[in-house]
Amino acid sequence: MLDSSSHPDVFMLTHEFYPKRGGIATFTEEMALAAAKLGHQVEVWAQRADAAIPCPDWPFKVKRLKLRGSHSLPCLWTMARTLIHERHRWRSADLNLCEPGPMLAFMLLPDIEALRPRRLLLTVYGSEILRFHANPLTRWLTRRLIRRADRIGAITHYTESLLLRHFPEAAPKVVRILGGPRSDLSVNPHPPGGRDPERIVVLTVGRIHPRKGQLLTLQALAALPDELKARVDYHIVGTASRPEHERPVREAAATSGINVRFLGSLSDTELTTAYREADIFAMNSIEHGHSVEGFGLVYLEASLQGLPVVAHNNGGVPEAVVDGETGLLAPVGDRAALTGIFSMMIRDPELRRRLGEAGRKWAQSHDWSRAAQSLFGP
C-alpha cells in the first residue's frame, strides 16, 4: 500500500482508467504498477468512478477528477484547471500524459516556466496521432507539445513509425514501451476449449466497433462449409458505445447460421472463464477512419490462455501475433483468406495446440518492467 506521506515523483494522467476496461486503461494501470515496483512514488489522475465499485489495493495513489472521461471541452477544461491548481505538486516530478485527453488539456496551457514539470513524458498508441494530425490547429499544438516533451513512449514499432511519419521532429525523443498481458491474468496450464471436442468456440474480446472487426469475423464464419459452420459457437465479449455499431453485427448474427452469443461486459473472473472455454481467439481489426490498432494487448492475454489467434495483418497486430507461430494473419479485405484460416483451424486440432503453446511462451516473454524502465528510467 502506498505510504500516504510520500510525495509522488511520477504523475500519470488519463481519461480512461479502471473500472473502465480497454487497452489504454490496462496500459496505464500496468505501467503504474511497474513504475511502483521500480521504486517510484506514483499518482494516477483519472476519470470519476462509481464509489460502490471497489478498487484494487494498488501500490500507488489514484486521484479521481470530476470528469466523465470523454474528450469534450468540459472534460479537457477540468483536467487543465486541475493541472494549474496542482502545479506546485507536479512541477518537481515526471508528468506522464498517457492518454489523448490529458494531452489535449496540456496543449491548452501556456508554455511558461511555472507550468513545466521536471520531465514531460508522452505515451502514444496510434489513433490519436492520426486525429491530431488531421486538424491544422491540433497539428500545430501537437508539434508544440512534442517540443516541450522530454520523452515519448511509443507502444510498438508501428506506432513509432506512424508518429515519425506525421511528426518527424519527435525522432530524438522516442522510446519503445512494448507492454504485455495483464499482470493479474494467470497462465492457463490446461488445453483450452470446452468439453465437447466436436464444438469449436471462437471468442472475440473488445468493444463492439467497426474497427474491432466483429462483423468481419462473423461474415467469415458464416461463409464456412455447412458441416463446419454447424460446429461453431461464436462468443462476443464487449459492448457498443453506439447502437449503430452493434446493430449490423446482431443482424448478421441472426442470418449467419452460427450460434452467436453476445456476452456483454464480464468481470475479470467471468472473462477468464470465457477465455478458457474457447478454442480460437479472433479479433480482426481494421483501420476505420482515424482509428487504428496500435498493438492489441488482448491478443497477448488470449495467447497467455493458450488460444491460437486469428487476426488481420494490420497496424501493430503483427507485433502482438507472430504469424505462423502464435496465430494466423489474413490480409485485410480478403474474406476468402479469413474463412480459409478459420476452416484450417477448426479442422486441425494439432495446429491449434501448436499455436496455442507457442502463444503461452510468447505472452510470458513480455515484461512490463522493461517498458516502465524505458519511459521512467534515467
C-alpha positions in Angstrom: 0.0 0.0 0.0 1.3 3.5 -0.9 2.6 5.5 2.0 0.3 8.4 2.2 3.0 10.7 3.5 5.2 10.1 0.4 5.5 12.7 -2.3 4.9 11.4 -5.8 7.7 11.6 -8.3 5.6 10.3 -11.2 2.1 11.7 -12.1 0.2 9.7 -14.7 -2.8 11.5 -16.3 -5.6 9.6 -18.1 -9.3 9.9 -19.0 -9.5 6.1 -19.3 -8.8 4.0 -16.2 -10.3 1.3 -14.0 -13.1 0.3 -13.7 -13.3 1.1 -17.4 -11.7 -1.6 -19.4 -9.7 -1.2 -22.6 -6.2 -1.0 -24.0 -5.4 2.4 -22.6 -6.9 1.7 -19.2 -4.9 -1.5 -18.9 -1.7 0.0 -20.2 -1.9 2.9 -17.7 -2.6 0.6 -14.8 0.2 -1.8 -15.6 2.7 0.9 -16.2 1.8 2.5 -12.9 2.2 -0.9 -11.2 5.6 -1.5 -12.9 6.8 2.0 -12.1 5.9 1.5 -8.4 7.8 -1.8 -8.4 10.8 0.1 -9.7 10.7 2.3 -6.7 8.7 5.3 -8.0 6.0 7.0 -5.9 3.2 7.1 -8.4 -0.1 9.1 -8.5 -2.7 8.5 -11.2 -5.2 11.1 -12.2 -8.3 9.6 -13.7 -12.0 10.0 -14.5 -14.6 9.8 -11.8 -15.9 6.3 -10.8 -18.8 4.8 -9.0 -17.9 4.8 -5.3 -19.7 1.5 -5.0 -17.2 -0.3 -7.2 -14.3 -1.5 -5.1 -10.8 -0.6 -6.3 -7.8 -3.0 -6.0 -5.2 -2.4 -3.3 -2.8 -0.6 -5.6 0.8 0.4 -4.6 0.0 3.8 -6.0 -2.4 6.6 -5.3 -5.4 7.4 -7.6 -6.9 10.9 -7.7 -10.4 10.9 -9.2 -11.3 14.0 -11.0 -14.8 15.4 -11.8 -14.7 14.4 -15.4 -16.6 11.8 -17.4 -13.6 10.6 -19.3 -14.5 11.9 -22.7 -12.6 14.4 -24.8 -15.3 17.0 -24.6 -14.4 20.6 -23.7 -15.7 20.3 -20.1 -13.5 17.3 -19.5 -10.5 18.9 -21.1 -11.1 22.1 -19.1 -11.4 20.1 -15.8 -8.1 18.4 -16.4 -6.4 21.7 -17.5 -7.8 23.5 -14.4 -6.6 20.7 -12.1 -3.1 20.9 -13.7 -2.9 24.6 -13.0 -4.3 24.3 -9.4 -1.9 21.3 -8.6 1.2 22.7 -10.3 3.1 23.0 -7.1 2.9 19.2 -6.7 3.9 18.0 -10.2 6.4 20.6 -11.2 9.2 18.7 -9.4 8.0 15.3 -10.8 7.7 13.4 -14.0 4.4 14.2 -15.7 3.2 11.4 -17.9 0.3 12.3 -20.3 -0.7 8.7 -21.0 -4.0 9.3 -22.9 -5.1 11.7 -25.6 -7.4 13.7 -23.3 -4.7 14.9 -20.9 -2.5 15.7 -24.0 -5.2 18.0 -25.4 -5.7 19.5 -21.9 -2.0 20.2 -21.6 -2.0 21.8 -25.1 -4.3 24.4 -23.7 -1.7 25.6 -21.1 0.8 28.3 -22.0 4.4 27.3 -22.4 5.8 29.1 -19.3 8.2 28.1 -16.6 5.6 27.8 -13.9 3.8 25.1 -15.9 6.8 22.9 -16.7 7.4 19.6 -14.9 10.7 18.1 -14.1 10.2 15.9 -17.2 7.2 15.8 -19.6 6.5 12.2 -20.8 4.0 11.3 -23.5 2.5 7.9 -24.3 1.2 7.4 -27.9 -0.9 4.5 -29.2 -1.7 5.2 -32.8 -5.2 6.6 -33.4 -4.5 9.9 -31.6 -1.6 10.6 -33.9 -3.9 10.5 -37.0 -6.6 12.6 -35.3 -4.1 15.2 -34.0 -2.5 15.5 -37.5 -5.8 15.7 -39.4 -6.8 19.1 -37.9 -4.5 22.1 -38.6 -4.9 23.5 -35.1 -4.3 20.3 -33.2 -1.4 19.6 -35.6 0.3 22.8 -34.6 -0.5 22.2 -30.9 0.9 18.7 -31.1 4.1 19.9 -32.6 4.4 22.4 -29.7 3.7 19.6 -27.2 6.4 17.4 -28.8 8.9 20.3 -28.5 8.0 20.6 -24.8 8.3 16.8 -24.2 11.4 15.1 -22.8 10.5 11.5 -23.8 7.7 10.0 -25.9 6.8 6.3 -25.4 5.5 4.5 -28.5 3.8 1.2 -27.7 5.0 -0.6 -30.9 7.4 -0.1 -33.8 4.2 0.5 -35.9 3.2 3.4 -33.6 6.6 4.8 -33.7 6.6 4.7 -37.5 3.2 6.4 -37.6 4.4 9.1 -35.2 7.6 9.9 -37.2 5.7 9.8 -40.5 3.4 12.6 -39.3 5.6 14.3 -36.7 9.2 13.7 -37.7 10.5 16.2 -35.1 9.7 13.6 -32.4 12.5 11.2 -33.6 15.2 12.1 -30.9 12.7 11.7 -28.1 11.0 8.3 -28.9 11.5 5.2 -26.8 9.7 1.8 -27.3 7.4 0.7 -24.5 6.0 -2.7 -25.5 3.5 -3.9 -23.0 2.2 -7.4 -22.1 -0.8 -9.3 -20.7 -2.5 -8.0 -17.6 -0.4 -9.0 -14.6 -3.4 -10.3 -12.7 -4.2 -12.8 -15.5 -2.8 -16.2 -14.7 -1.4 -18.6 -17.3 -3.8 -21.4 -18.3 -1.8 -24.6 -17.8 -4.5 -26.7 -19.4 -5.6 -27.1 -23.1 -8.3 -24.5 -23.9 -11.7 -25.4 -25.1 -15.0 -26.9 -23.9 -15.9 -30.5 -23.0 -17.3 -31.4 -26.4 -14.4 -31.8 -29.0 -16.9 -31.5 -31.8 -17.8 -28.0 -30.8 -15.5 -25.1 -31.6 -15.8 -21.9 -29.6 -14.5 -18.7 -31.4 -14.1 -15.8 -29.0 -13.7 -12.1 -29.5 -13.0 -9.7 -26.6 -13.3 -6.0 -27.3 -15.8 -3.2 -27.6 -18.2 -3.7 -30.5 -17.0 -1.3 -33.1 -16.3 -1.4 -36.8 -12.5 -1.3 -36.2 -12.6 -4.3 -33.9 -14.0 -6.5 -36.8 -16.7 -8.5 -35.1 -18.8 -8.1 -38.3 -16.0 -9.3 -40.5 -15.3 -12.3 -38.2 -19.0 -13.2 -38.3 -19.1 -12.9 -42.1 -16.1 -15.1 -42.5 -17.5 -17.8 -40.2 -20.8 -17.6 -42.0 -19.0 -18.5 -45.3 -17.7 -21.8 -43.9 -19.0 -25.0 -45.3 -22.2 -26.2 -43.7 -20.5 -29.1 -41.9 -18.0 -26.8 -40.2 -20.4 -24.0 -39.6 -22.7 -26.4 -37.6 -19.8 -27.0 -35.2 -19.1 -23.3 -34.4 -20.2 -21.2 -31.5 -19.1 -17.5 -31.7 -18.9 -15.7 -28.4 -18.6 -11.9 -28.4 -17.4 -10.2 -25.2 -17.9 -6.4 -25.0 -20.5 -3.7 -25.6 -21.0 -0.9 -28.1 -20.9 2.8 -27.2 -23.3 3.4 -30.2 -26.3 1.4 -31.3 -25.3 1.7 -34.9 -22.2 -0.2 -34.2 -23.9 -3.2 -32.6 -27.0 -3.3 -34.9 -25.3 -4.7 -38.1 -23.5 -7.3 -36.0 -26.7 -8.6 -34.4 -28.5 -8.5 -37.8 -25.7 -10.6 -39.4 -25.7 -13.0 -36.4 -29.4 -13.6 -36.9 -28.9 -14.8 -40.5 -25.4 -16.4 -40.2 -26.4 -20.0 -39.4 -24.0 -19.8 -36.5 -24.8 -20.0 -32.8 -23.7 -16.5 -31.7 -23.7 -15.3 -28.0 -23.4 -11.7 -27.0 -21.9 -11.9 -23.5 -21.7 -8.2 -22.8 -19.2 -6.9 -20.2 -17.7 -9.5 -18.0 -16.0 -9.4 -14.6 -12.3 -10.5 -14.6 -13.3 -13.9 -13.2 -16.0 -14.3 -15.9 -13.6 -13.2 -18.6 -11.0 -15.8 -17.5 -13.7 -18.5 -17.8 -14.7 -17.2 -21.3 -11.0 -17.5 -22.4 -10.7 -21.0 -21.0 -13.9 -22.2 -22.6 -12.8 -21.0 -26.1 -10.8 -22.9 -28.7 -9.8 -19.9 -31.0 -9.4 -16.2 -30.3 -10.3 -13.9 -33.2 -10.1 -10.1 -33.4 -9.9 -9.0 -37.0 -9.1 -5.3 -36.5 -9.0 -2.9 -39.5 -8.4 0.8 -39.9 -11.6 2.8 -39.5 -11.3 6.5 -40.2 -8.6 7.8 -37.9 -8.9 4.7 -35.7 -6.1 2.1 -35.9 -5.0 -0.9 -33.9 -1.6 0.2 -32.4 -1.0 -3.1 -30.8 -3.7 -5.1 -29.1 -2.9 -6.3 -25.5 -5.9 -8.6 -25.7 -4.0 -10.8 -28.3 -1.4 -11.4 -25.6 -4.0 -12.1 -23.0 -5.6 -14.7 -25.3 -2.2 -16.2 -26.0 -1.5 -16.5 -22.3 -4.5 -18.7 -22.1 -3.2 -21.0 -24.8 -5.5 -19.8 -27.5 -4.4 -19.7 -31.2 -5.2 -16.3 -32.7 -6.9 -15.3 -35.9 -6.4 -11.7 -36.9 -5.7 -9.3 -39.8 -2.2 -8.3 -40.8 -2.9 -4.7 -40.0 -1.4 -1.9 -37.9 0.6 -3.1 -34.9 -1.1 -6.5 -34.8 1.9 -8.4 -36.3 3.9 -7.2 -33.2 1.4 -8.9 -30.9 0.6 -12.0 -33.1 3.5 -13.9 -34.7 2.1 -15.1 -38.0 2.5 -18.9 -38.3 3.8 -19.2 -34.7 1.2 -17.9 -32.3 -1.6 -17.3 -34.8 -2.5 -16.8 -38.4 -2.9 -13.4 -40.1 -5.1 -12.7 -43.1 -4.8 -9.8 -45.5 -7.3 -7.0 -44.8 -10.2 -7.2 -47.2 -9.6 -10.9 -48.2 -12.7 -12.6 -46.7 -11.9 -15.9 -48.5 -8.5 -16.0 -46.9 -10.0 -15.3 -43.5 -12.6 -18.0 -44.0 -9.8 -20.4 -45.1 -7.9 -19.7 -41.9 -10.9 -20.5 -39.7 -11.6 -23.7 -41.7 -8.0 -24.8 -41.3 -8.0 -24.2 -37.5 -11.4 -25.9 -37.0 -10.3 -29.0 -38.9 -6.8 -29.2 -37.3 -6.6 -29.6 -33.5 -2.9 -30.2 -33.7 -2.4 -26.7 -35.4 -4.5 -25.1 -32.6 -2.4 -26.8 -30.0 0.9 -25.9 -31.5 0.0 -22.2 -32.0 -1.5 -22.1 -28.5 1.5 -23.5 -26.8 3.8 -21.1 -28.6 1.5 -18.3 -27.7 1.8 -19.0 -24.0 5.6 -18.7 -24.2 5.4 -15.6 -26.4 3.0 -13.8 -24.0 5.1 -14.7 -20.9 8.2 -13.2 -22.6 6.7 -9.7 -22.3 7.7 -7.7 -19.3 6.0 -4.5 -18.1 9.1 -3.6 -16.0 11.2 -3.1 -19.2 8.5 -0.8 -20.6 8.4 1.2 -17.4 12.2 1.4 -17.2 12.3 2.8 -20.8 9.8 5.5 -20.1 10.6 6.5 -16.5 14.2 5.5 -16.2 17.2 7.9 -16.3 
